[in-house]
C-alpha cells in the first residue's frame, strides 16, 4: 500500500494581497516609530543645546560682563564709603558754641587785636570766679583765638562755667560730651549737662537730653539722673559778679548835655 499522502490545504483566496497589505502597515508603523523616536531625541537634546548656546553667548561676552560687574561693585563701594565718611564727619563735628544771650558779638576773626583784648578781660573776670566770663572765654577758645579752635581748653572753661550754673555753658558742655570733642565721649555726662540746662528753661537742651536718653542703657540713665538730682552750683564771689559804683558818681543824676557848638571848621562838637 502506497505511503499515506497528506491532503494539501486549499489556498486562501486573496492571501497574497493580504500579506502585502500587512507588510505595508508594518513598514508604516516602523517608520512612524522611527520618526517619533527622532522627535523625542530632538526634544531631549533641546535643553542641552539651549544651555550650550547660553554658555557660548556668556563666554563670548565674558569680558564685558566682568567689566560691568566690576564697575557696579566699585560704584556701590564708593557710595558706602561716602555714607560712612559723612556719618563719621557728622559725628566728630562739634556744633558752633552757643553764646550767652547778653554776650556781645565776637570780634572779627581777622582782628587779632580785638580777640586778644577780649581774651584779656574775660580771663581777668573768669579768674575772679565770674561764670559768664568763663563761658565767654570758652567760646573764644572754641572759635579759635589765634584762628585755630582749641576744644580741649574750651571744654575746661565750659565745665567751670557749667559748675557755676551758666545754662549756656552747660548746654555747650553737653554738646562736647555727646560728640567727644575736647573731652572723651560720655553720654551720661552729656545727659547730665543737657538736663541741668533744661531745668533752667532751655528748650534746646531739653530736646538734646531726650535724644541722649534713647542712647543710654537703663543703668547709665539711672546714674545720670541721680547726678542731676545731686548737682549743686558752685557759688560765685560777690566781687566777681557785682561791680562797686564809684562814690557819688553813678547815683548822681546826669545833667543834660549842653547844646552843640560849631567850631571854625563847621564841625559840631559836644563838650563832655
Backbone torsions as a table, in degrees:
resi	resn	phi	psi	omega
1	UNK	NA	126.5	-176.9
2	UNK	-61.2	160.2	-179.6
3	UNK	-63.0	155.4	-178.4
4	UNK	-69.8	132.9	179.5
5	UNK	-105.8	122.3	-179.1
6	UNK	-73.2	136.4	179.7
7	UNK	-69.0	137.7	178.1
8	UNK	-82.1	137.1	179.8
9	UNK	-76.2	140.9	178.9
10	UNK	-71.2	137.8	-179.6
11	UNK	-65.6	136.8	-178.1
12	UNK	-73.7	127.6	-177.9
13	UNK	-58.1	134.9	177.5
14	UNK	71.3	15.2	-176.3
15	UNK	-62.8	-39.1	-177.6
16	UNK	-65.8	-40.8	-180.0
17	UNK	-65.0	-40.8	179.7
18	UNK	-64.4	-37.9	-179.2
19	UNK	-63.8	-43.5	180.0
20	UNK	-63.6	-40.9	-179.8
21	UNK	-64.8	-41.6	180.0
22	UNK	-64.3	-38.9	179.3
23	UNK	-64.2	-38.2	177.9
24	UNK	-64.7	-43.5	180.0
25	UNK	-63.0	-39.3	179.0
26	UNK	-64.5	-39.2	179.1
27	UNK	-65.9	-39.5	178.5
28	UNK	-65.3	-42.5	178.7
29	UNK	-62.3	-41.5	180.0
30	UNK	-64.3	-41.7	178.5
31	UNK	-64.2	-39.6	179.2
32	UNK	-64.9	-42.1	179.0
33	UNK	-63.6	-38.1	179.7
34	UNK	-64.7	-41.5	179.6
35	UNK	-65.4	-43.0	179.8
36	UNK	-64.4	-38.5	178.2
37	UNK	-64.2	-38.8	178.7
38	UNK	-65.6	-40.6	178.2
39	UNK	-62.7	-42.2	178.8
40	UNK	-62.9	-39.7	179.0
41	UNK	-63.5	-39.6	178.2
42	UNK	-65.5	-38.6	178.8
43	UNK	-63.8	-42.1	179.9
44	UNK	-66.6	-34.6	-178.0
45	UNK	-79.1	-18.0	-174.5
46	UNK	-60.5	-50.5	179.2
47	UNK	-58.3	-42.5	179.0
48	UNK	-62.9	-40.4	178.6
49	UNK	-65.4	-39.3	179.4
50	UNK	-63.9	-45.7	178.6
51	UNK	-61.9	-39.4	178.9
52	UNK	-63.4	-39.0	178.8
53	UNK	-66.1	-42.0	178.3
54	UNK	-62.0	-46.3	178.8
55	UNK	-59.8	-39.6	179.6
56	UNK	-64.9	-41.6	179.6
57	UNK	-65.1	-41.0	179.6
58	UNK	-64.4	-42.9	-179.5
59	UNK	-63.7	-34.7	179.6
60	UNK	-69.7	-33.5	-177.4
61	UNK	-107.5	22.2	-176.9
62	UNK	-60.5	-42.3	-177.1
63	UNK	-63.9	-45.5	179.5
64	UNK	-62.8	-40.2	179.4
65	UNK	-64.3	-44.2	179.5
66	UNK	-62.0	-41.5	179.2
67	UNK	-64.0	-42.4	179.1
68	UNK	-63.8	-42.5	179.4
69	UNK	-64.5	-43.3	179.2
70	UNK	-62.3	-41.6	179.4
71	UNK	-63.5	-41.4	178.6
72	UNK	-62.2	-44.3	179.7
73	UNK	-64.7	-38.0	178.8
74	UNK	-63.8	-43.8	179.8
75	UNK	-62.6	-45.0	179.0
76	UNK	-61.9	-43.0	178.8
77	UNK	-62.7	-40.3	179.3
78	UNK	-66.8	-38.5	177.2
79	UNK	-63.6	-44.3	178.5
80	UNK	-63.0	-40.2	178.6
81	UNK	-64.8	-40.7	179.6
82	UNK	-64.1	-42.8	178.4
83	UNK	-62.7	-42.0	179.8
84	UNK	-64.0	-42.3	179.9
85	UNK	-65.1	-40.7	178.0
86	UNK	-64.1	-41.7	180.0
87	UNK	-65.0	-43.6	-178.2
88	UNK	-69.1	-37.9	179.9
89	UNK	-68.6	-36.7	177.1
90	UNK	-67.7	-35.2	180.0
91	UNK	-69.4	-37.2	-175.8
92	UNK	-89.8	-4.9	-176.6
93	UNK	-89.0	128.4	178.6
94	UNK	-82.8	142.2	175.6
95	UNK	-71.1	152.3	176.6
96	UNK	-58.0	135.7	-177.8
97	UNK	-63.4	139.8	178.9
98	UNK	-79.4	136.7	177.6
99	UNK	-92.8	155.4	176.1
100	UNK	-65.0	151.2	-176.1
101	UNK	-61.1	-32.9	-178.7
102	UNK	-101.7	16.9	-178.2
103	UNK	-84.7	133.3	179.0
104	UNK	-67.7	156.7	179.4
105	UNK	-58.0	148.2	179.3
106	UNK	-70.2	146.4	176.2
107	UNK	-65.0	160.0	179.9
108	UNK	-59.5	144.9	179.0
109	UNK	-63.8	-23.7	-179.2
110	UNK	-82.6	-9.4	-177.8
111	UNK	-101.6	83.7	-178.0
112	UNK	-65.0	-29.7	-179.2
113	UNK	-64.8	-43.6	179.7
114	UNK	-67.0	-39.0	178.6
115	UNK	-63.8	-42.4	179.6
116	UNK	-64.4	-37.9	179.0
117	UNK	-66.5	-44.7	178.6
118	UNK	-62.0	-41.5	179.5
119	UNK	-61.5	-40.6	-178.0
120	UNK	-64.4	-45.0	-178.3
121	UNK	-71.9	-41.8	177.9
122	UNK	-62.3	-40.8	-179.3
123	UNK	-64.6	-40.9	179.0
124	UNK	-62.1	-42.8	179.8
125	UNK	-72.0	-36.8	-179.2
126	UNK	-66.7	-38.1	-179.9
127	UNK	-67.2	-21.3	175.4
128	UNK	-83.4	-10.6	176.7
129	UNK	107.6	16.3	179.6
130	UNK	-80.7	118.1	-175.6
131	UNK	-66.0	-39.9	179.8
132	UNK	-67.2	-37.2	176.9
133	UNK	-64.3	-37.1	177.1
134	UNK	-62.4	-42.8	179.3
135	UNK	-64.4	-46.1	-179.6
136	UNK	-63.7	-36.8	177.0
137	UNK	-64.3	-40.0	177.6
138	UNK	-62.9	-38.9	178.3
139	UNK	-62.6	-40.5	177.8
140	UNK	-60.1	-42.9	179.2
141	UNK	-67.7	-38.3	-179.7
142	UNK	-67.1	-34.4	179.5
143	UNK	-83.5	-22.1	178.3
144	UNK	102.4	98.6	179.4
145	UNK	-63.7	-40.0	-179.9
146	UNK	-104.1	19.5	179.2
147	UNK	96.8	-10.4	179.8
148	UNK	-121.1	122.1	-178.7
149	UNK	-60.8	141.4	176.5
150	UNK	-122.7	84.3	-174.3
151	UNK	-70.5	-28.3	179.8
152	UNK	-64.8	-48.6	177.5
153	UNK	-67.8	-36.8	177.8
154	UNK	-60.8	-41.5	179.9
155	UNK	-62.6	-36.6	179.4
156	UNK	-64.3	-43.2	179.9
157	UNK	-75.2	-33.8	174.1
158	UNK	-61.3	-38.3	179.8
159	UNK	-65.3	-42.7	179.0
160	UNK	-64.4	-40.6	178.2
161	UNK	-67.0	-40.1	179.7
162	UNK	-65.4	-39.2	177.8
163	UNK	-62.0	-26.0	-179.6
164	UNK	-95.7	12.7	171.5
165	UNK	88.5	10.2	178.0
166	UNK	-73.4	112.8	-174.5
167	UNK	-64.3	-37.3	178.2
168	UNK	-66.5	-37.3	175.5
169	UNK	-65.1	-38.0	177.8
170	UNK	-65.4	-41.5	178.6
171	UNK	-62.2	-49.9	-178.5
172	UNK	-63.2	-36.9	178.3
173	UNK	-66.5	-37.0	175.3
174	UNK	-61.4	-37.8	177.1
175	UNK	-62.9	-46.4	-177.5
176	UNK	-63.7	-40.9	179.1
177	UNK	-69.8	-33.6	179.1
178	UNK	-68.9	-36.4	-177.7
179	UNK	-93.7	-15.0	-176.2
180	UNK	71.1	38.3	-179.1
181	UNK	-108.7	118.7	-178.6
182	UNK	80.6	-15.8	178.2
183	UNK	-142.8	166.5	174.9
184	UNK	-74.3	136.6	-177.1
185	UNK	-59.9	129.8	-178.3
186	UNK	-149.2	100.4	-176.1
187	UNK	-67.9	-31.0	178.0
188	UNK	-65.8	-42.4	176.9
189	UNK	-65.7	-39.2	178.2
190	UNK	-60.7	-45.0	177.6
191	UNK	-59.1	-43.0	-178.4
192	UNK	-57.4	-50.5	-174.9
193	UNK	-73.6	-35.5	174.7
194	UNK	-63.9	-41.4	-179.0
195	UNK	-65.6	-41.1	-180.0
196	UNK	-65.1	-40.5	177.0
197	UNK	-67.5	-38.1	178.1
198	UNK	-64.5	-34.8	178.5
199	UNK	-64.0	-18.8	177.6
200	UNK	-95.4	9.5	175.6
201	UNK	97.6	11.6	-179.4
202	UNK	-82.9	108.2	-177.3
203	UNK	-69.6	-40.2	178.8
204	UNK	-60.3	-41.0	178.1
205	UNK	-64.0	-36.4	177.5
206	UNK	-63.4	-39.8	177.9
207	UNK	-66.4	-41.3	177.9
208	UNK	-64.2	-40.6	178.4
209	UNK	-58.8	-44.0	-179.7
210	UNK	-64.1	-37.2	178.4
211	UNK	-65.2	-42.8	-178.8
212	UNK	-68.1	-31.6	-179.3
213	UNK	-56.6	-39.4	-178.0
214	UNK	-69.8	-14.0	-177.2
215	UNK	-102.9	0.2	-179.6
216	UNK	-101.1	144.0	173.0
217	UNK	-77.0	160.3	-174.8
218	UNK	-55.5	-40.5	-178.1
219	UNK	-66.1	-44.3	179.4
220	UNK	-66.0	-36.1	179.7
221	UNK	-65.4	-40.6	177.9
222	UNK	-62.8	-43.8	-179.9
223	UNK	-64.7	-39.3	-179.7
224	UNK	-66.8	-40.8	177.9
225	UNK	-65.4	-36.2	176.8
226	UNK	-65.6	-38.1	177.9
227	UNK	-64.4	-34.8	177.2
228	UNK	-67.1	-42.9	-177.4
229	UNK	-67.0	-32.4	-175.4
230	UNK	-95.7	2.5	-177.9
231	UNK	-70.3	137.2	175.2
232	UNK	-127.3	141.2	-177.3
233	UNK	-80.3	134.1	173.9
234	UNK	-73.1	127.4	-177.8
235	UNK	-68.4	149.5	176.4
236	UNK	-102.0	132.7	179.7
237	UNK	-59.7	147.0	179.5
238	UNK	-59.3	-37.9	-178.4
239	UNK	-66.7	-17.9	-179.8
240	UNK	-87.8	-23.8	-175.3
241	UNK	-116.9	-8.9	179.1
242	UNK	-121.1	135.7	179.7
243	UNK	-110.1	125.0	-179.2
244	UNK	-76.0	133.0	178.6
245	UNK	-80.2	142.9	175.7
246	UNK	-59.5	142.1	-178.4
247	UNK	-56.6	120.4	175.5
248	UNK	70.6	5.0	-176.7
249	UNK	-91.9	-55.3	-175.5
250	UNK	-78.6	-24.2	-178.8
251	UNK	-80.9	-18.3	-178.3
252	UNK	-76.8	131.6	-179.8
253	UNK	-63.1	142.2	-179.4
254	UNK	-79.3	135.2	176.9
255	UNK	-86.9	151.9	-178.8
256	UNK	-65.8	142.0	179.9
257	UNK	-68.7	140.5	178.8
258	UNK	-65.4	155.7	-178.7
259	UNK	-61.4	150.4	-178.6
260	UNK	-69.1	145.9	179.5
261	UNK	-117.1	152.5	178.7
262	UNK	-99.5	132.5	177.7
263	UNK	-91.7	-173.6	-174.8
264	UNK	-65.7	-27.2	-177.8
265	UNK	-85.9	-4.9	179.6
266	UNK	90.5	-3.5	178.8
267	UNK	-82.2	145.1	179.8
268	UNK	-86.7	137.4	176.8
269	UNK	-127.3	148.5	179.5
270	UNK	-120.9	124.9	179.9
271	UNK	-71.1	143.8	-176.9
272	UNK	-85.5	NA	NA
